[in-house]
């Protein structure tokens, strides 16, 4: 049988292994972006839960919207004199930077082109964009970069790269080796270069969308053209000018508006604002994400070292919900932490821990069955298994119970005349009979000591009537069972008159549980109650009684037997006060169970002294200790199943 400490170690190691395996799988999934789709969608959910934020103060949008097409009554693209006039209006309104999200690569009407170039030169703060880049990383806007420098204009590549699911969430520092339109506009606004080092690792960062489409202050192109915009609307802002009509195709889903398309100019404005504010929304460092995965993967297995299985689901749910809330709080404070992988870790570890618990429960039940099948009746074993893990504690507890010791009188001298094989056969027959009586009464067999037996009633299962059960077992043992044993001996021709036996019953508090060494443990009951029960059994020697019952046992009986006989008050070795002892009439009054002649004569002589000395009215004495078995002492090591 495996000692309990060894089982605890093995269980702990298995739980740690479960946690490590769940964590390793989740970290591997994190490293390979296995759940990238759900992870990205969770970012969108964070935006949705956070809700609309105050509009950014550093950017604005001039939208070429449906109203502009209706009012100007021209098809796209408009003649460039219209963009020129809008640039003039924005410059006059104090725009910090005018970011034209319109491509001016191919020449149009010379007068219109000249008007646009003149307006760009007059403003001195215009940023242009294009998708067409030559092999040298140069644009062909107005004929090339040399012309742009003469106009005091800059440019950036207009492409914005969505994530794999087609949703726009990030702004890049560069694409195809060229800085992006948002970086070019932010650089012009800051008056200094925006370095790649200013971006998060990977050269891209999450766009801080203030809300759904329309959150960034937006004005119609036609209103700006007509000068019908409130004074101060553009002062100090980066103003992005571009088409927003859905029919133009430049509308896209974003992290803040998956179901509602946002125009390209507003996406660019949000990206520019994000860069200007130093990326207020940041992805957590990789080591922090891994640490969170490890923590979530290990919490349930570690907690299971102390918590029972039924609480694990509740614990996992609480930690899972707490993590969900925690990630939202972190997002609201500008930090995006990994979401799906820690939850994956706690899910895997919870399932694995429950599986490990089920496995160990199966082993534990089988171990309890194996252990107690030697001690108790099958019906008691089933009850032990039913209560195992609830209120059954095999590790050791104080229990009020009744201890029984029994011994076969005079067998030692008879066994010396028989062969070893015959002696073992006789002892086994005797122990079988007595064990059945003990188990039938619901007792727990603790140990055999030659032809001696130790049993306990009221442990490991609580039995309110343990004293009654012990007396019932004692009556059957010294009555029907002993008679059957003696008859078997006579049938075998081994004895003529048969044997008598001695039984001691004592009730009180005992320490019950598994005791032993690291290599072998046994269920036992130790303490003064046990020692006294052993001495009571020994005190029956030399008396007319086969059973001595402690006064504490009679007091705990649910029904006091009518045939209870007071033997007397006796000094008990190891106890300071006298103990009142009771008995019941022997069931073999016809002499069927009388001792062999030699033993009977010795018992009669000794019994006269013992009973006379201990009878009330004569003063209490102590029965002789001759031949008394040494009482059970405290084992040096207390162990558990």
C-alpha positions as CSV (number, residue, x, y, z in Angstrom):
1,X,0.0,0.0,0.0
2,X,1.3,3.4,-1.0
3,X,1.8,5.7,2.1
4,X,-0.4,8.8,2.1
5,X,2.5,11.2,1.9
6,X,3.6,9.5,-1.3
7,X,0.2,9.8,-2.7
8,X,0.1,13.5,-1.8
9,X,3.4,14.0,-3.6
10,X,2.3,12.2,-6.7
11,X,-1.0,14.1,-6.8
12,X,0.9,17.4,-6.3
13,X,3.3,16.5,-9.1
14,X,0.5,15.5,-11.4
15,X,-1.4,18.7,-10.7
16,X,1.8,20.7,-11.4
17,X,2.3,18.7,-14.6
18,X,-1.3,19.5,-15.6
19,X,-0.7,23.3,-15.0
20,X,2.6,23.2,-16.9
21,X,1.1,21.3,-19.9
22,X,-1.9,23.7,-20.1
23,X,0.5,26.7,-19.8
24,X,2.9,25.3,-22.4
25,X,0.1,24.7,-24.9
26,X,-1.3,28.2,-24.4
27,X,2.1,29.9,-24.7
28,X,2.8,27.9,-27.9
29,X,-0.6,29.0,-29.2
30,X,0.2,32.6,-28.3
31,X,3.6,32.4,-30.0
32,X,2.1,31.1,-33.2
33,X,-0.9,33.4,-33.1
34,X,-3.2,30.4,-33.2
35,X,-6.2,32.4,-31.9
36,X,-5.4,35.6,-33.7
37,X,-9.0,36.0,-35.0
38,X,-10.7,35.9,-31.6
39,X,-7.9,37.9,-30.1
40,X,-8.4,40.8,-32.6
41,X,-12.2,40.6,-32.2
42,X,-11.7,41.0,-28.5
43,X,-10.0,44.3,-29.1
44,X,-13.1,45.5,-31.0
45,X,-15.2,44.3,-28.1
46,X,-13.1,46.4,-25.7
47,X,-13.8,49.5,-27.9
48,X,-17.5,48.7,-27.8
49,X,-17.6,48.2,-24.1
50,X,-15.6,51.4,-23.4
51,X,-18.0,53.4,-25.6
52,X,-17.5,56.7,-27.2
53,X,-14.8,59.0,-25.9
54,X,-14.4,62.8,-26.2
55,X,-13.5,63.8,-29.7
56,X,-9.8,64.4,-30.4
57,X,-8.8,68.1,-30.3
58,X,-5.8,67.8,-32.6
59,X,-7.4,66.6,-35.8
60,X,-10.5,67.3,-38.0
61,X,-11.9,66.0,-41.3
62,X,-13.1,67.8,-44.4
63,X,-15.3,65.2,-46.1
64,X,-16.1,65.1,-49.7
65,X,-19.5,63.6,-48.9
66,X,-22.8,63.1,-50.7
67,X,-23.9,66.6,-49.8
68,X,-20.8,68.0,-51.5
69,X,-21.5,66.2,-54.7
70,X,-25.1,67.4,-54.7
71,X,-24.2,71.0,-54.0
72,X,-21.2,71.3,-56.4
73,X,-23.0,69.2,-58.9
74,X,-19.9,67.8,-60.5
75,X,-18.6,64.2,-60.9
76,X,-15.4,63.0,-59.2
77,X,-12.7,64.0,-59.5
78,X,-13.5,67.7,-59.0
79,X,-11.5,70.3,-60.9
80,X,-8.4,71.0,-58.9
81,X,-9.3,74.6,-58.4
82,X,-11.9,73.4,-55.9
83,X,-9.2,71.7,-53.8
84,X,-7.1,74.8,-54.2
85,X,-9.8,77.0,-52.7
86,X,-10.4,74.6,-49.8
87,X,-6.7,74.7,-49.0
88,X,-6.8,78.5,-49.1
89,X,-9.8,78.4,-46.7
90,X,-8.1,76.0,-44.3
91,X,-4.8,78.0,-44.3
92,X,-6.8,81.1,-43.5
93,X,-8.6,79.3,-40.7
94,X,-5.3,78.5,-39.0
95,X,-5.0,74.8,-39.8
96,X,-1.8,73.4,-38.3
97,X,-1.4,70.9,-41.2
98,X,-3.5,70.3,-44.3
99,X,-3.3,66.6,-45.1
100,X,-4.8,66.0,-48.6
101,X,-5.9,62.4,-48.7
102,X,-6.4,62.8,-52.5
103,X,-4.0,61.7,-55.1
104,X,-2.6,64.3,-57.5
105,X,-0.4,62.2,-59.7
106,X,-1.8,62.6,-63.3
107,X,-1.9,66.2,-64.7
108,X,-5.3,67.7,-65.5
109,X,-6.3,71.1,-66.7
110,X,-3.1,73.3,-66.6
111,X,-4.9,76.2,-65.0
112,X,-6.4,74.0,-62.3
113,X,-3.1,72.3,-61.7
114,X,-1.4,75.7,-61.4
115,X,-4.1,77.0,-59.0
116,X,-3.6,74.0,-56.8
117,X,0.2,74.3,-56.8
118,X,-0.1,77.9,-55.9
119,X,-2.4,77.2,-53.0
120,X,-0.1,74.5,-51.7
121,X,2.9,76.9,-51.9
122,X,1.0,79.7,-50.2
123,X,-0.1,77.4,-47.3
124,X,3.4,75.9,-46.8
125,X,2.0,73.1,-44.6
126,X,0.4,70.7,-47.0
127,X,1.0,66.9,-46.9
128,X,0.1,64.9,-50.0
129,X,-0.3,61.3,-50.7
130,X,0.0,58.7,-53.4
131,X,0.1,54.9,-54.0
132,X,2.5,55.3,-56.9
133,X,6.1,55.0,-55.8
134,X,9.1,54.3,-58.1
135,X,12.0,52.0,-57.4
136,X,13.8,54.7,-55.6
137,X,11.0,55.3,-53.2
138,X,10.0,58.6,-54.8
139,X,6.5,59.8,-55.8
140,X,5.3,61.3,-59.1
141,X,3.1,63.9,-57.5
142,X,3.2,67.0,-59.6
143,X,6.0,65.4,-61.5
144,X,8.2,64.3,-58.6
145,X,9.8,65.1,-55.2
146,X,11.8,68.0,-56.6
147,X,8.6,69.9,-57.4
148,X,7.1,69.1,-54.0
149,X,10.2,70.6,-52.3
150,X,9.7,73.8,-54.3
151,X,6.1,73.9,-53.1
152,X,7.3,73.3,-49.4
153,X,5.0,70.2,-49.4
154,X,5.7,66.6,-48.2
155,X,4.0,63.3,-48.9
156,X,3.5,59.8,-47.6
157,X,2.2,56.6,-49.0
158,X,-1.5,56.4,-48.7
159,X,-1.9,52.6,-48.2
160,X,-3.4,51.6,-44.9
161,X,-2.9,47.9,-44.1
162,X,-5.8,46.1,-42.5
163,X,-5.5,43.0,-40.3
164,X,-6.1,39.6,-41.6
165,X,-9.9,39.9,-41.1
166,X,-10.1,43.1,-43.2
167,X,-10.6,45.4,-40.2
168,X,-8.4,48.5,-39.7
169,X,-6.9,48.6,-36.3
170,X,-3.3,49.7,-36.7
171,X,-1.1,52.5,-38.1
172,X,2.2,51.6,-39.6
173,X,5.4,53.6,-39.6
174,X,6.2,52.6,-43.2
175,X,4.8,50.4,-46.0
176,X,7.0,49.3,-48.9
177,X,9.9,51.1,-47.4
178,X,8.1,54.5,-47.5
179,X,6.7,56.3,-44.5
180,X,3.0,56.4,-44.3
181,X,0.7,59.4,-44.9
182,X,-0.1,59.5,-41.2
183,X,3.5,59.6,-40.2
184,X,4.2,62.4,-42.8
185,X,1.3,64.5,-41.4
186,X,2.4,64.0,-37.8
187,X,6.0,64.9,-38.7
188,X,4.8,68.1,-40.3
189,X,2.6,68.9,-37.3
190,X,5.4,68.3,-34.7
191,X,8.0,70.1,-36.7
192,X,10.5,67.2,-36.2
193,X,10.8,63.7,-37.7
194,X,8.8,60.9,-36.2
195,X,11.3,58.1,-35.7
196,X,10.6,54.4,-36.2
197,X,11.7,54.0,-32.6
198,X,8.7,56.1,-31.5
199,X,6.4,53.3,-32.7
200,X,5.7,50.1,-30.7
201,X,7.8,47.0,-31.5
202,X,6.9,45.7,-34.9
203,X,6.7,49.1,-36.5
204,X,3.0,49.5,-35.9
205,X,0.7,50.4,-33.1
206,X,-3.0,50.3,-32.3
207,X,-5.1,53.3,-33.5
208,X,-6.8,55.0,-30.6
209,X,-10.3,55.4,-32.1
210,X,-12.3,57.8,-30.0
211,X,-15.5,56.2,-31.2
212,X,-17.6,55.2,-34.2
213,X,-17.7,57.1,-37.5
214,X,-18.3,60.8,-37.0
215,X,-16.6,61.0,-33.7
216,X,-13.7,63.1,-35.2
217,X,-15.0,66.6,-35.9
218,X,-16.1,66.4,-39.6
219,X,-17.2,69.2,-42.0
220,X,-18.6,69.0,-45.5
221,X,-16.2,69.9,-48.3
222,X,-18.8,72.1,-49.9
223,X,-19.3,74.1,-46.7
224,X,-15.6,74.7,-46.4
225,X,-15.5,75.7,-50.0
226,X,-18.3,78.2,-49.4
227,X,-16.7,79.5,-46.2
228,X,-19.7,78.3,-44.2
229,X,-17.7,76.7,-41.3
230,X,-17.6,78.3,-37.8
231,X,-14.5,80.3,-37.1
232,X,-11.9,78.4,-35.1
233,X,-13.1,75.0,-36.3
234,X,-9.7,74.2,-37.8
235,X,-7.3,76.4,-35.8
236,X,-4.3,74.4,-34.6
237,X,-5.6,71.1,-36.0
238,X,-4.3,68.6,-38.5
239,X,-7.1,68.7,-41.1
240,X,-7.5,65.6,-43.4
241,X,-9.3,66.3,-46.6
242,X,-10.7,63.3,-48.5
243,X,-13.7,61.5,-50.0
244,X,-16.1,59.9,-47.5
245,X,-19.1,59.1,-49.7
246,X,-19.6,55.3,-49.5
247,X,-20.1,55.1,-53.3
248,X,-16.4,56.0,-53.6
249,X,-15.3,52.9,-51.9
250,X,-13.0,54.5,-49.4
251,X,-14.9,53.3,-46.3
252,X,-13.8,50.4,-44.1
253,X,-14.6,48.5,-40.9
254,X,-12.5,49.5,-37.9
255,X,-12.0,48.3,-34.4
256,X,-14.4,50.9,-33.2
257,X,-17.0,50.3,-35.9
258,X,-17.1,46.8,-37.3
259,X,-20.7,47.1,-38.3
260,X,-20.5,50.7,-39.4
261,X,-18.0,51.7,-42.1
262,X,-15.6,54.5,-41.4
263,X,-14.3,56.8,-44.1
264,X,-10.6,56.6,-45.0
265,X,-10.0,60.3,-44.1
266,X,-11.4,59.7,-40.6
267,X,-9.2,56.6,-40.2
268,X,-6.2,58.6,-41.3
269,X,-7.2,61.4,-38.9
270,X,-7.5,59.0,-36.0
271,X,-4.1,57.5,-36.9
272,X,-2.5,60.9,-37.0
273,X,-3.9,61.8,-33.6
274,X,-2.7,58.5,-32.2
275,X,0.9,59.3,-33.3
276,X,0.7,62.9,-32.0
277,X,-0.4,61.7,-28.6
278,X,2.4,59.1,-28.4
279,X,0.2,56.0,-28.8
280,X,-2.1,56.3,-25.7
281,X,-3.3,52.8,-26.4
282,X,-0.4,50.3,-26.3
283,X,0.0,46.5,-26.6
284,X,1.4,44.9,-23.5
285,X,4.9,43.6,-23.6
286,X,5.3,40.0,-24.6
287,X,6.7,38.9,-21.2
288,X,3.6,40.3,-19.5
289,X,1.3,38.4,-21.7
290,X,3.3,35.2,-21.1
291,X,3.2,35.9,-17.4
292,X,-0.6,36.2,-17.4
293,X,-0.9,33.0,-19.4
294,X,1.3,31.2,-16.8
295,X,-0.6,32.6,-13.9
296,X,-4.0,31.7,-15.3
297,X,-2.7,28.2,-16.3
298,X,-1.4,27.4,-12.8
299,X,-4.0,28.9,-10.5
300,X,-6.5,26.1,-10.6
301,X,-4.0,23.2,-10.3
302,X,-2.3,24.9,-7.4
303,X,-5.6,25.8,-5.7
304,X,-6.7,22.2,-6.1
305,X,-3.9,21.1,-3.7
306,X,-6.3,22.5,-0.9
307,X,-9.7,22.9,-2.5
308,X,-12.1,20.1,-3.3
309,X,-13.0,19.3,-6.9
310,X,-16.5,20.7,-6.8
311,X,-15.1,24.2,-6.0
312,X,-12.7,24.2,-9.0
313,X,-15.4,25.1,-11.5
314,X,-16.5,28.0,-9.3
315,X,-12.8,29.1,-8.8
316,X,-12.1,28.9,-12.6
317,X,-15.3,30.8,-13.4
318,X,-14.4,33.5,-10.9
319,X,-10.9,33.9,-12.1
320,X,-12.1,33.8,-15.7
321,X,-14.7,36.6,-15.1
322,X,-12.1,38.5,-13.1
323,X,-9.7,38.3,-16.0
324,X,-12.3,39.5,-18.4
325,X,-13.0,42.5,-16.2
326,X,-9.3,43.1,-15.7
327,X,-8.6,43.2,-19.4
328,X,-11.3,45.7,-19.9
329,X,-10.0,47.9,-17.1
330,X,-6.5,47.6,-18.5
331,X,-7.8,48.6,-22.0
332,X,-9.7,51.6,-20.5
333,X,-6.3,52.7,-19.0
334,X,-4.5,52.4,-22.3
335,X,-3.1,48.8,-22.2
336,X,-4.1,45.9,-24.5
337,X,-3.3,42.6,-22.8
338,X,-3.8,39.2,-24.4
339,X,-7.3,37.9,-23.8
340,X,-7.9,34.5,-25.3
341,X,-4.7,32.7,-24.4
342,X,-4.9,33.1,-20.6
343,X,-8.5,32.0,-20.8
344,X,-7.4,29.0,-22.9
345,X,-4.8,28.2,-20.2
346,X,-7.3,28.3,-17.3
347,X,-9.8,26.2,-19.4
348,X,-7.2,23.6,-20.2
349,X,-5.9,23.5,-16.7
350,X,-9.3,23.2,-15.2
351,X,-10.3,20.3,-17.4
352,X,-7.0,18.7,-16.8
353,X,-7.2,19.2,-13.0
354,X,-10.7,17.7,-12.9
355,X,-9.5,14.8,-14.9
356,X,-6.6,14.3,-12.5
357,X,-8.9,14.6,-9.6
358,X,-11.2,11.9,-11.1
359,X,-8.2,9.7,-11.7
360,X,-7.0,10.1,-8.1
361,X,-10.5,9.7,-6.7
362,X,-10.7,6.3,-8.5
363,X,-7.3,5.3,-7.1
364,X,-8.3,6.6,-3.7
365,X,-11.6,4.8,-3.6
366,X,-9.8,1.6,-4.6
367,X,-7.2,2.1,-2.0
368,X,-9.8,2.8,0.7
369,X,-11.7,-0.3,-0.4
370,X,-8.5,-2.4,-0.3
371,X,-7.5,-1.0,3.1
372,X,-10.9,-1.3,4.9
373,X,-11.9,-4.6,3.3
374,X,-9.7,-6.2,6.0
375,X,-11.4,-4.2,8.7
376,X,-15.0,-3.8,8.1
377,X,-18.1,-5.4,6.5
378,X,-18.7,-4.7,2.7
379,X,-21.7,-2.6,3.6
380,X,-19.6,-0.4,5.8
381,X,-17.0,-0.1,3.0
382,X,-19.6,1.2,0.6
383,X,-20.6,3.8,3.2
384,X,-16.9,4.7,3.7
385,X,-16.5,5.2,0.0
386,X,-19.7,7.2,-0.3
387,X,-18.4,9.6,2.4
388,X,-14.8,9.7,1.3
389,X,-13.7,13.2,0.5
390,X,-16.6,14.7,2.4
391,X,-16.5,14.3,6.2
392,X,-14.5,11.1,6.4
393,X,-10.9,11.9,7.5
394,X,-8.4,9.0,7.5
395,X,-5.6,11.4,8.4
396,X,-6.4,11.2,12.1
397,X,-9.1,12.7,14.3
398,X,-10.5,12.5,17.8
399,X,-13.6,10.4,18.0
400,X,-15.8,9.2,20.8
401,X,-15.9,5.4,20.2
402,X,-15.9,2.0,21.9
403,X,-12.7,-0.1,21.9
404,X,-12.8,-3.9,22.1
405,X,-10.0,-6.3,23.0
406,X,-10.5,-10.0,23.0
407,X,-8.3,-13.0,23.7
408,X,-8.8,-16.8,23.7
409,X,-8.0,-18.2,27.1
410,X,-5.7,-21.2,27.6
411,X,-4.9,-21.7,23.9
412,X,-1.2,-21.0,24.3
413,X,-0.6,-24.1,26.4
414,X,-2.7,-26.3,24.1
415,X,-1.0,-25.0,20.9
416,X,2.4,-26.2,22.3
417,X,1.2,-29.8,21.8
418,X,0.1,-29.3,18.2
419,X,2.0,-28.9,14.9
420,X,2.4,-25.4,13.4
421,X,0.0,-26.1,10.5
422,X,-2.7,-27.3,12.9
423,X,-2.3,-24.3,15.2
424,X,-2.6,-21.9,12.3
425,X,-5.7,-23.7,11.1
426,X,-7.3,-23.4,14.5
427,X,-6.4,-19.8,14.9
428,X,-7.8,-18.9,11.5
429,X,-11.1,-20.7,12.2
430,X,-11.4,-18.8,15.5
431,X,-10.6,-15.4,14.0
432,X,-13.0,-16.0,11.1
433,X,-15.8,-16.6,13.6
434,X,-15.0,-13.6,15.8
435,X,-14.4,-11.2,12.8
436,X,-17.7,-12.0,11.3
437,X,-19.4,-11.1,14.6
438,X,-17.5,-7.8,14.9
439,X,-18.2,-6.9,11.3
440,X,-21.9,-7.9,11.5
441,X,-22.3,-5.4,14.3
442,X,-20.7,-2.6,12.2
443,X,-17.3,-2.7,14.0
444,X,-13.9,-2.0,12.4
445,X,-11.3,-4.7,12.8
446,X,-8.1,-3.0,13.7
447,X,-5.6,-5.8,14.2
448,X,-4.9,-9.5,15.1
449,X,-2.5,-10.3,17.8
450,X,-2.1,-14.0,17.6
451,X,-5.5,-15.2,18.8
452,X,-6.2,-11.7,20.2
453,X,-8.3,-9.1,18.4
454,X,-8.6,-5.4,18.6
455,X,-11.7,-3.6,17.1
456,X,-13.3,-0.2,17.3
457,X,-16.9,0.8,17.1
458,X,-17.8,4.3,16.0
459,X,-14.9,4.8,13.6
460,X,-14.1,5.6,10.8
461,X,-17.9,6.1,10.4
462,X,-19.8,7.9,13.2
463,X,-22.1,5.5,15.0
464,X,-24.2,7.0,17.8
465,X,-24.9,3.5,19.1
466,X,-21.3,2.3,19.1
467,X,-21.5,1.1,22.7
468,X,-24.6,-1.0,21.9
469,X,-22.9,-2.4,18.8
470,X,-19.8,-3.4,20.8
471,X,-21.9,-5.2,23.4
472,X,-23.9,-6.9,20.7
473,X,-20.7,-8.1,19.1
474,X,-19.3,-9.3,22.4
475,X,-22.4,-11.3,23.2
476,X,-22.3,-13.0,19.8
477,X,-18.5,-13.7,20.1
478,X,-18.6,-15.3,23.6
479,X,-22.0,-17.0,22.8
480,X,-22.8,-18.4,19.4
481,X,-19.4,-17.9,17.8
482,X,-17.4,-19.4,20.7
483,X,-19.8,-22.3,21.0
484,X,-19.4,-23.1,17.3
485,X,-15.7,-22.9,17.5
486,X,-15.6,-25.2,20.5
487,X,-17.9,-27.7,18.8
488,X,-15.6,-27.6,15.8
489,X,-12.6,-28.4,18.0
490,X,-14.5,-31.3,19.6
491,X,-15.5,-32.6,16.1
492,X,-11.8,-32.5,15.2
493,X,-10.9,-34.4,18.4
494,X,-8.7,-31.6,19.6
495,X,-10.3,-30.8,23.0
496,X,-13.1,-32.2,25.1
497,X,-14.5,-29.2,26.9
498,X,-13.4,-26.3,24.7
499,X,-12.1,-22.8,25.5
500,X,-13.3,-19.6,27.2
501,X,-12.3,-16.1,26.1
502,X,-11.8,-12.7,27.6
503,X,-13.3,-9.4,26.2
504,X,-12.7,-5.9,27.4
505,X,-14.9,-2.9,26.3
506,X,-14.1,0.7,27.0
507,X,-15.6,3.9,25.6
508,X,-14.2,7.4,25.4
509,X,-12.1,9.7,23.2
510,X,-9.5,8.0,21.0
511,X,-7.3,9.2,18.2
512,X,-8.3,7.2,15.2
513,X,-6.6,7.2,11.8
514,X,-3.7,5.6,9.9
515,X,-0.6,5.0,11.9
516,X,2.7,3.5,10.8
517,X,5.9,4.2,8.9
518,X,6.6,5.5,5.5
519,X,6.4,1.9,4.2
520,X,3.4,0.5,6.0
521,X,0.4,2.0,7.6
522,X,-2.6,0.6,9.5
523,X,-5.9,2.0,10.6
524,X,-5.8,2.1,14.4
525,X,-7.1,3.8,17.6
526,X,-4.7,5.1,20.1
527,X,-4.8,6.7,23.5
528,X,-5.9,6.1,27.1
529,X,-9.3,4.7,26.0
530,X,-7.5,2.0,24.0
531,X,-5.0,1.1,26.7
532,X,-7.8,0.8,29.3
533,X,-9.8,-1.5,27.0
534,X,-6.7,-3.7,26.7
535,X,-6.3,-3.9,30.5
536,X,-10.0,-4.7,31.0
537,X,-9.6,-7.7,28.7
538,X,-6.6,-8.9,30.6
539,X,-8.4,-8.4,33.9
540,X,-11.0,-11.0,33.0
541,X,-8.4,-13.7,33.5
542,X,-9.0,-15.6,36.7
543,X,-12.6,-14.3,37.0
544,X,-16.0,-16.0,36.3
545,X,-16.6,-13.4,33.6
546,X,-15.6,-13.5,30.0
547,X,-16.6,-9.8,29.5
548,X,-15.6,-6.7,31.4
549,X,-17.4,-3.5,30.4
550,X,-16.2,0.0,31.5
551,X,-18.7,2.2,33.2
552,X,-18.2,4.8,30.4
553,X,-19.5,2.2,27.9
554,X,-22.7,1.5,29.9
555,X,-23.3,5.3,30.1
556,X,-23.1,5.7,26.4
557,X,-25.5,2.8,25.6
558,X,-28.8,4.0,24.1
559,X,-30.6,1.2,26.0
560,X,-29.2,-0.1,29.3
561,X,-29.3,-4.0,29.3
562,X,-31.5,-5.5,32.0
563,X,-28.9,-8.3,32.6
564,X,-26.1,-5.9,33.3
565,X,-24.1,-7.0,36.4
566,X,-21.9,-4.8,38.5
567,X,-18.5,-6.5,39.1
568,X,-17.0,-3.7,41.2
569,X,-14.7,-0.7,41.4
570,X,-11.1,-1.5,40.5
571,X,-7.7,0.2,40.3
572,X,-6.6,0.2,36.7
573,X,-2.9,0.5,36.0
574,X,-2.1,3.9,34.4
575,X,-5.3,5.6,35.9
576,X,-5.4,7.7,39.0
577,X,-9.0,6.9,40.0
578,X,-10.8,3.6,40.3
579,X,-13.0,2.4,37.5
580,X,-16.4,0.8,37.9
581,X,-16.6,-2.4,35.9
582,X,-19.7,-4.2,34.7
583,X,-20.4,-7.5,32.9
584,X,-23.2,-9.7,31.6
585,X,-23.9,-13.3,32.4
586,X,-21.9,-15.7,30.3
587,X,-24.1,-17.3,27.6
588,X,-22.8,-20.8,28.1
589,X,-24.3,-21.5,31.6
590,X,-24.7,-25.2,30.6
591,X,-20.9,-25.5,30.7
592,X,-20.5,-26.1,26.9
593,X,-17.8,-23.5,26.9
594,X,-16.0,-24.5,30.1
595,X,-12.2,-24.2,30.2
596,X,-9.9,-27.2,30.2
597,X,-9.5,-28.5,33.7
598,X,-6.1,-27.0,34.4
599,X,-7.1,-23.6,33.2
600,X,-10.5,-23.8,35.0
601,X,-8.8,-24.6,38.3
602,X,-6.4,-21.7,38.0
603,X,-9.2,-19.3,37.0
604,X,-11.4,-20.4,39.9
605,X,-8.7,-19.7,42.4
606,X,-7.7,-16.4,40.9
607,X,-11.3,-15.3,40.3
608,X,-12.1,-15.7,44.0
609,X,-9.4,-13.2,44.9
610,X,-10.3,-10.8,42.0
611,X,-14.0,-10.6,42.6
612,X,-13.8,-10.6,46.3
613,X,-11.3,-7.8,46.3
614,X,-13.3,-5.7,43.9
615,X,-16.8,-6.2,45.2
616,X,-18.7,-3.2,46.6
617,X,-18.6,-3.1,50.4
618,X,-15.3,-4.8,50.7
619,X,-13.2,-1.9,49.4
620,X,-12.0,-1.8,45.8
621,X,-8.9,-3.8,44.9
622,X,-7.1,-4.7,41.7
623,X,-7.4,-8.0,39.9
624,X,-4.2,-9.9,39.4
625,X,-2.1,-8.8,36.4
626,X,-0.5,-12.2,35.9
627,X,-0.4,-13.1,32.3
628,X,-1.9,-9.8,31.2
629,X,-1.1,-8.7,27.7
630,X,0.9,-5.5,27.5
631,X,-1.5,-2.6,26.6
632,X,-1.3,-1.0,23.2
633,X,1.0,2.1,23.4
634,X,1.4,5.1,21.2
635,X,3.0,4.3,17.9
636,X,6.1,6.2,17.2
637,X,4.9,7.5,13.8
638,X,1.5,8.7,12.9
639,X,0.7,8.4,9.2
640,X,-2.3,8.5,6.9
641,X,-3.9,6.4,4.3
